[in-house]
Amino acid sequence: MNNKTLYNYQIIVSGLLEERANRYFEGYKLILKPSGETQIECYAIDQSGLHGVLNRIRDLGLELRSLQQLEPQNNENLQTK
């Protein structure tokens, strides 16, 4: 049985992501904020998944404004990306 701890993250980057950038964050919730920032909500990912998202942010040349870990989930039925 795999009892991996999965986490939820809220990531904010500078700028409003255009539609063409959405494909890099498929499966995550993107919220365009009036402040000119984009909030990326990542649910049920492990450390490897988090690093993948951060690598995409870097590769797209986006400025990371904040990263917040939300409450963890222990759920064997969820799969990581």
C-alpha positions as CSV (number, residue, x, y, z in Angstrom):
1,M,0.0,0.0,0.0
2,N,1.3,3.4,-1.0
3,N,0.6,5.9,1.8
4,K,2.3,8.9,0.2
5,T,1.6,12.3,1.7
6,L,0.2,14.7,-1.0
7,Y,0.0,18.4,-0.5
8,N,-2.0,21.3,-1.9
9,Y,-0.1,24.5,-3.0
10,Q,-1.0,28.0,-3.9
11,I,1.5,29.6,-6.2
12,I,1.4,33.2,-7.3
13,V,3.4,34.5,-10.3
14,S,3.7,38.0,-11.8
15,G,1.7,38.7,-14.9
16,L,-1.5,37.3,-16.3
17,L,-0.9,34.0,-18.1
18,E,-2.1,33.9,-21.6
19,E,-4.1,31.1,-23.0
20,R,-1.1,29.5,-24.8
21,A,0.7,29.2,-21.4
22,N,-2.3,27.4,-19.9
23,R,-1.2,24.1,-21.5
24,Y,1.9,24.1,-19.3
25,F,-0.4,24.0,-16.2
26,E,-3.0,21.6,-17.4
27,G,-4.9,20.0,-14.6
28,Y,-4.2,23.0,-12.2
29,K,-6.6,25.8,-11.4
30,L,-5.5,29.2,-12.8
31,I,-7.0,32.4,-11.4
32,L,-6.2,35.7,-13.1
33,K,-6.1,38.3,-10.3
34,P,-7.0,42.0,-10.7
35,S,-3.5,42.8,-9.3
36,G,-2.0,41.6,-12.6
37,E,-0.8,38.3,-11.1
38,T,-1.8,34.7,-11.7
39,Q,-2.7,32.3,-8.9
40,I,-1.9,28.6,-9.6
41,E,-3.7,26.1,-7.4
42,C,-2.1,22.7,-7.3
43,Y,-4.0,19.9,-5.5
44,A,-2.7,16.6,-4.3
45,I,0.9,16.7,-5.5
46,D,4.0,15.4,-3.9
47,Q,7.5,17.1,-3.8
48,S,8.4,15.8,-7.3
49,G,5.2,17.3,-8.7
50,L,5.9,20.6,-7.0
51,H,9.4,20.8,-8.5
52,G,7.8,20.1,-11.9
53,V,5.5,23.1,-11.5
54,L,8.4,25.3,-10.3
55,N,10.5,24.2,-13.3
56,R,7.7,25.2,-15.7
57,I,7.5,28.6,-14.0
58,R,11.2,29.0,-14.5
59,D,11.2,27.8,-18.0
60,L,8.5,30.2,-19.0
61,G,10.4,33.1,-17.4
62,L,7.7,33.9,-14.9
63,E,8.5,35.7,-11.7
64,L,7.5,33.6,-8.6
65,R,5.8,36.0,-6.1
66,S,4.8,33.5,-3.5
67,L,4.4,29.8,-2.7
68,Q,2.2,28.6,0.1
69,Q,1.7,25.0,1.2
70,L,-1.9,24.3,2.2
71,E,-3.2,21.5,4.4
72,P,-1.8,18.0,3.5
73,Q,-3.9,15.0,2.3
74,N,-3.2,11.4,3.0
75,N,-5.1,9.5,0.3
76,E,-4.1,6.3,-1.4
77,N,-6.6,6.8,-4.2
78,L,-5.1,10.1,-5.5
79,Q,-2.4,9.8,-8.2
80,T,0.4,12.3,-8.6
81,K,1.3,13.9,-11.9
